[in-house]
């Protein structure tokens, strides 16, 4: 039986194979969903393929064991990670937006010119590179992404905020007790804390449920749909315009003939049936690990100029958390508290204004204290037990440091490991540079000072070895010898293939990349739509 989504039964292979699609998109995260919406607005026939399934908006959505321990939405396909381990990402329609923490910040203007500002002569290759576009090219699309995602924030309080064309769509809610404690402590340290812009429906807009500010937000799906993830915002709008979403579908490989993609070989994740879909244009948005793996499985590593670059320059932020232990109950009302951001050290000691040759660090933000059951499951005895027992007296500060692109940090295909569908598994090689680790240590020091001011008598830094912010593995540029994608995210040498997830980013910045991925996808999607849209639709897009 076909899996049911919010708009009816999913399409079966029988009614997809041979359909005359204008575009086939692979992946329903921030890139794929935004492009799908733009193409649908222009009247194109769009098929969106997604490995994951629709999230269940039931009691399991807020069940720690179901979501974080037993991993209800865990992929059957592993990723081989550094150290010989295997990671199993979640797979959902809407991608990571369903379980992310909803932080929606823009890159700074200087993030687009890090090569000019920071790279040093004499290196084998510049540690940082300039983007082929500038912040001004993305600014209107940032605004559109914020509107589509219903971001709640306060303009003008971020000391390093880039220019904006308007205010946030919705106001930020008042701070909860732990957030207020952190904000007051930061202010006392001479810093400028501000509310994190969050894609959460605090006001009950659009006829959907109002956020109840619970403790099961970050890492969890929202049972009531108050987190503005793509499965409750952008995708329903795209589907009303005709986009067909087919969940539980594995993109095995792209079929390439004569320098163009001619189809996608697919596998039904439930039945293992194989079929092919064809279109005029193809857009890959499976994430910065899965997308290069798909391109490599498709033989594109043999492209003359840029094939050797596919999968390289992987970045993932050099992140960590400082855990502060206090002598009081920090959250007696048990309220949502991922609300405070600090960007005073975004450009290192220079503060919020970059200096040529300076030492860029990153940002600090409040982080939701995780559930006790999850802490017990993640740490060995007795650390997990002690940590879980003292959670009510803890404050968390997340440190997100810029990490530099390095061609040796890369995604390849494992030479032996195969997944249940018989496909080569992605293998990741990654090491932080001394510069990356130095920036994180500097943020640890500053976060520790804030937590000390907030009453934390013990402060423990802990690295976060996650690939949730992975970017850069198919970076864009103006030279096919230095980049996989052109400035419009089209693969050099394959004119009907684009990549629009975080893979496109030449540098990582030091904020959650989701809003930037969404804004860029709207930019690319508008161009793809305009290139094929009827004259009236093209006029509407200008």
N, C-alpha and C positions, 0 to 999 in steps of 0.2 A: 504493500500500500504506500502511495506517495506521501511524503511527510507534509504536514499542513503548516503553512505559514500564516501571517496575519491577514493575507489577502486571498486565501484559498489554497488548493492543492498545488504542490510543486510540479513543474513540468517534467515529463518523463523523456528518456532518450528517444522514444519513438516519434515524439512531436518536436524534437530539436534537430535531429540529424537531417540535414538538407534544407533547413529553413533559411531564407535569404536575409540574414541579419546584417544590419549596417555596421554594428560593432559588437564584439565579444569582449567582455571585461572579466578579468580573473582576480578575485578578491574583493570583499565588500567593506573594507576598512575605510579610513578617512580619504584615501586616494580614489579607490574604485567607486565608492558611493557618490562622491562629489562629481566625478566625471559622468557617471550614469545619469545624475540629475541634469547636468548641462546638456547632454545629448538628448535626453527625453524632452527637455524643454524645446529643443529644435525639431522635434518630431521624428527622431531616428528610432529604428527598431533595435533595441538593446537587449542583449542577453548577459546576465551577470552570474558567473559561476563562483560558488563558495564551498570550500571544504567543510565548513562547520554547519551546525544546525541552528535553528531558531532557539533562543533561550527560553526556558520555561519560567514564566512569571508566576511561580507557585511558592510554597513554603521553602522549598529547597534553595531558592535564590538567596535567602539570608541564613542558610544553615552552614556554619563554619566547617563542619565535617564534610558535608556534601561538596562544597565549592573548593575549599582550600586543602583539605586533608585527603579525601577520596578522589578529588579532581573530576567532578562529574563531566566536564567538557574537555577533558584532556585528549590531545591528539593521539591517534594510533601510530603516527609517524614521528620518530625521535629526531633530534638534532644532536650530532656528535659535537661535544663542547670541549674546551681546553681541559687537560687533566685526565682525559679518557672517559669522562662521564657522558651521560645522555640526558638531554632536557626534552620535556614533552609540553609544548605550548598548548594553551587553550585554543579551541576552534569554535567560533560562533559567527553567525550572520551579524554583521556589524563590526567584526574584528575586535581589536583590543578596546574599542570604545565602550563595549558592554561591561568590561571589568576594570577599566582604568579609573584614575582618581579625579578625572574631569578638569584638571588644571589646563587652562587655555591662555597661554601667554604668547606674545609676539616676540620674534627675534629683535635684537637691537639693530639700528642702522649699520653700525660698524661690523656686525657679524657677517655682512655680505662682502667685506673687503679685508678679511683677516690676512690674506696673503700679502697685500701691500703694507699692512701695518706691522705684521709680526715675523714673517719669514726672514731667515738670515741667509746671507750669501755663502756659497761654498758647500751647502748641503747636497747630498745625492739627489734629493728632490725637495722642493719647499715643504716644510712641515704643514703650513697652512696655504690655502689658495683663495683667490677671489672667486665669487660667484659670477656667472655670466649675466645675471640680472641684479638689480638693486632693490632695496626695500621699497622704494616708490612704485616699482612694478607690481609688488604684491599688496601694497596698502589697501586698495579698494577691495581686493579679494579677501584680505583679513577681515574687513568690515562685514562682507557678505557671509563669511564663514561664522563669525560671531553671531550674526542674526539667525542663520540656519540652526545653529547649535544652542541658541538661547542663552548666551554667556551672561552671567551676572558679575558685575565688577564696578569699580569706581575709577573713572578716568582722572588723571592728573595727580594721583598719589604715589605712583611708582616713580622714584627719582630718576630712573634711567629710561622711562617710557619713550618709545619712538613717536613721531608725529602721528596723530589720528585724524581721520576724517569726521569723526563723531563720537558720541559717548557709547558706552556699552548698552546693549539692548535692555538689560534689566539691572536693578540695583543689587548690590551685595547685601546679605543679611547681617544683622548684628553679630559680633563675635560671641562665641560660647566662652565659658569660664577658662578652659585651658588655652584657648586662642588669645583671649584678653591678657592672660598672664604672660604669654610669650611676647605679644605686641608691646605691652607696657615695659617689659624687661629690655626689649630692643631699643625702645625710645630712650630709656634711662641710660643706655650705652651710647647714645648719640646717633643712633641709626634711624632709618625712615621706613618702618614696616608699613605694609598696605595689604588690603584684602586680595587674596589670590583670585583672579578671574576664573570662575568655575562654570562649566556647562551643566548646570543643575537647575531644575525648575523650582526655585524657592517660592515663586509667586503663584503657582498653579495656572500658568499661562497655557493657551491653546486647548483648553478644555481637558487637560490631563491632570493627574494627581499632583498635589503640592508636596514638595520634599518635607518629610517629617524629621529631618536632621538626626537620623539614627547613626549607629556605629558600624553598620554593614553597608558601606559605600565603596571605598577604595578596595579593590580586589574582588568585589562582589558584583553580580548583576543586580539591578534594582527591581525588586518584586512588584512595585507599584508603577514603575516606568517614569519615576521622577528625575532620574539621571537622564540627561538629554543625549543618550547614546544614539548611534546612527539607526538602530533598529526601530526606534520610536520617533525619530525626527526625519532625517533625509530620505531613508529608504522608502517609507510609506508614501511620501510625496512622489518619488521617482516611479514607484509601482503604479500609482494612480495615473501617471502619464504614460504607462505602457511598458515600463521596464519589467522584464521577466527575470526573477531571481530563482536560480536552481541551487538549493543547498545540497550538502553531502556529495559534492562533485569534485573529484581530483583532476587537476590539469596535469596530465602525464607529460606531454611535451608539445611544443609548437611545431607545426609542420612548415618547413621553409623550403621554398623552391624559387630559383631565379632571383634571389635577393629579397623576396617578399614572403610574409607569412600567409599561408593558404588555408590554415585550419588549426584547430586545437584538438589533440587526441585526449580523450577524457576517460575516467574510470568512475563508475558509480560506487561511492564509498560503502554502500550497504550490500549491493548485489555483486560487485566486482565486474559488472558488465562494462564493456568498452564501446565507445562511440565517438564520433567526430562531429564538431560543430565548425561552421565556416562563416566568414564575414568579410567585409571590405577592410575594416580596421580592427586592430587588436590592442588592448590596453592591459598591462600587467600591473597588479597592485597587491601582491601576496605578502609583502613585508620584505625588509632588507636582508633577510636570510633566505626565505623561500623563493623570492623573485630571481636572484642570481642563480640559485640552484636550478630553477626551471629553465632559464636561458642556457645554462651549461648543459642540461639534459637534452636540450633542443639542438645542440651542436653549434651554438653561436659563439662559443669560445674560439672558434676558428675564424672569426671575422678578421679581415686583413689588418685593420688599424687598431681596433679597440677590443678585440676578443680577449686578449690577455689581461685586460683591466676588469672584466666582469667578475664581480665578487670581491675585488680589492678595495682598500681604503675604508674598511668597515670601522664604524665608530659606535659607541654605546653609552657615552657619558661615564665619567669617572665619579661614581656616586657612592655615598655612604650616609649613615645615620649616626647622630650623636644621641645616645640615650641618657636622659637626666633623671636621677633618682631624688625625689624630694621627701620631706617629712610630713606631707599632708596629702589628702585626697585631691587629686588634680582635676577630676571631672565628676563631681558628685551628682550632677544632673544627667550624666551619661548622654552627652550631646555630641554631635558631629563637630570636629574641631580642626579639620585640615583647611585653615582659613587665612593663615598669615604668610606673607612672602617678604623677603629681604634681598634687595638687589644692590646694596651699597658696595659690595665687593665684586660685582660682575666683571669689572676690568681690573681686579686686583687692588693693590694699595692705591691706585689712581682713582678708585671709586667708580662713579657712574660715567665718567668720560674717558674714552680710550686714549692711550698714549702710544705713539710709534715705538716699537721695540719693548713695550711694556709686558707685564706678566699677568695675563688674564686668568681669573679664578672661576667665578660662577655665581650661583645664587644659593640662598638658604630659604627653606620654607618649613612650616609646620607639617607634621605627618601624623596621620591617624594612628593611635596606639592600637596594635593588632589584637585580635581576640585571644584569650588565654589558651583555648584549645589548640590554636594554630602555633602559638609560642611553644607549648609543650611538645608538639609534634616536630618542631624544627631544630631544637637544641638538645644535646645529650643530657642525660641525668648527671648531676642534679641541677644544671644550669637552667634547663627548660622549666623545671618545676619551680625554682626560685623566681625566675623571670615572670612566669605566669601568676605567681602568688603576689607579686609586688606591682603588677600593671597599674593598679589604681593610684599609685603614687609616682608614676612616670610621666615625663614629657619627652617627645621625640622631635628632633630637628633634622630635616633631610638636607644634605649638601649635594649639589649637582655641579660638577666641575666640567669645564670645556675639556674635550679630549681631542688630540690632534690626529689628522688622517695619516695613515701609514700603509703603504702598499703591501706590507707583510701581514697586516691584519686583514683577514680575507675569509670568504666562503668558497669552499670547493665541494666536490662530490666525493663521498667516502669510497675508497677503492673496493671495499668488500660488503659493507653493511647495506642491506635492503630493507624496505618497509613492508608491511603486509600486502601492498599492492604490487610488489616486485620492483619498485623504483629506487634508484640510488638515493641515499640519505645525504642531506647537507652536512658538511663538516666545517666547523668554525675554528679558525686559528686567531687568537687575539691576545695581545699583551699591552698593558698601559705603558706609556713612556715615563721617564723620570719627571718630565714636565707635568704630565697629567697627575701623577701621584703627589707632586709638590703642591699643585693647586688644590687638591682635595685636602691635604694636611692643613693648608692655610685656612680653608673653610671650616675644618674641624675646630681649629683654634678659636675662630670668631664665633661659631655656633656654641662652643663650650662656654664662652664668656657670657653670651645671652642666657643660656640655661642656668649658669651660676647666679646671674642677677635675678632669675626667676625662682631661685630658691633650691636649685639642685645641688646637693652636697657631693654627689658622685656623678661623674660624666664619663661615659664609655663610648668611644667611636667604634663603628662596625661597618666595614665595606659591604656594599650591596652588589653581588655578582650576577646582575641580571642583564638580559638582552632586550628588555621591554622598550628601551629607547634606541634600538639599533637603527642606524642610518648610514648612507654613504657608499654602499657597495656597488652601485651603478651610477656613479656621480655624473652630473651634467657639466658641460663646458663648451668652449668654442672650437677646440682642437680635437679631432678624433684620435690623435695620438696620445691625448692626455685625459680623455673622458669617454664614457660609454654613451652618454646622451647629449643631444644638442640643447640649446637654451629652452626649447619647447618640449623637452623630455622625450623626443623621438630618438630611437636607437640609430646612431650613425651607421649607415649602410643598409638599414632595413626600414624603408620609408613608411610602412603601414603598421609599425610597432612602437608603442610608447610605454614607459614605466613611470608611474606616478605615486608610488609609496615613498617612504623615507629613504629608499635607495638613492634618490636623485640628489640628496643634499651634499654639496662639496665640503661643508664643515658642519659641525653639530650644534654650535651655539651652546647655551647652558640653561635652556628651558625645555619643558616637555615639547617634543617636536610635533605633536598632533595638530595643533592649529596651523602651523606652517605647512604641513602636508596637505591639510584641507584647503588652505588658501591657494597653494600652487596647483592643486588638482582643479579647482574652479577656474584658474587662469588657463591651464592647458585644455580643460574641457570646453571652455568658451571658444577657443581657437579651433578645436576639432569639430565642434558643432557648427561654427561659422563656415568652415571649409566645405561642409556638405549640406548645410541648411538651405531651404528655399529662400528666395530673395527677401520675402517679408520677414522671415525669422532672422536672417542675417541683420536686417535693419534694426530689429528689436534688440539684438545683442550688442550693437554699437553704442 
